[in-house]
Amino acid sequence: MRYLFHVHRTVPSWRLVIRDDTGMPAETSADQWRFTRSRTAEDTNPDVVREVDERGWSLFRLGGDFTDVAADVARRSGG
């Protein structure tokens, strides 16, 4: 089994990972993404592998900064 990495065509800071035995998630379409690479589970971050195996996909964004972390912490802690 391989994990397929894609970059969003319009907003390239977004990444999508799916398995090679599944299609694109229903919430998006293949024409919005550019395939970049294929990796084995051993060569993929374990958190990404777990999320793809559980949800069918992993979606994340590059380019955050520490204010983004602080905002997420505040949201999760209710304040």
N, C-alpha and C positions, 0 to 999 in steps of 0.2 A: 504494500500500500504506500502511496506517495501523497505528499501534501503539496498542493499547488498554490503558489503565491501570485497575487495580482495587485496591480497599482491602479487606482482610479484615474481615468483619462482626464477628467476635468480638474479634480482636486488631488494631485499626486501625493499629498501627505497621507491619504487614506490607503490602507492595505487590507486585503481580503485574502483569507486562507481557507481553502476547501480541500476535501480529499478527492483523489482521482476517481473514486467510485460513486461520487455524487455530482449533481449538477449545481448550478448557481442557486443561491437562496431565492425564494419567491419574491422577496422584497426588492430585488435588483435584476439586472439583465447583463448578459455577457458583453454586450457592446459598450457598456459603461466602464469596463475593466480591460487592462492590458496584462496578459500573462507575463511574468518575469522569470519564474524559476520553479523547479520541482525538487522536493527534498524528501528523504526518508524520515521516518519518525525519530530515528536516532540523531538526525541532523537538524531537528526542529525543536524550538523551545518547548519544554514539557508542558508549560501552561497553555501554549497554543494548541498542542496536540490534544490535551484534555478537553479544551473548549470545543475544538472541531469535532472530537469524538462525541461530546455530549450534545452540542447544539447543531452540528452539521456545518458550522463555519466559525471563523474568528475574524472580527473586524477591529482594527485599531488604527490610531493616527500617530504619525511621527511628528516631531517638532514641538512638543509641549515644553513648558518650562515650569519652574517651581511654583509660580502663582497658580497654574493649573492643578498641581498637586494639592496646594493649600485649599483651593476651592472645592476639590473633590473630598478632601478630609472634612471640611466644614459641612458640606452637604450630607455626608454619611453620619456625622455626629449630631446633626440637627441644628447646627448653629453656624 
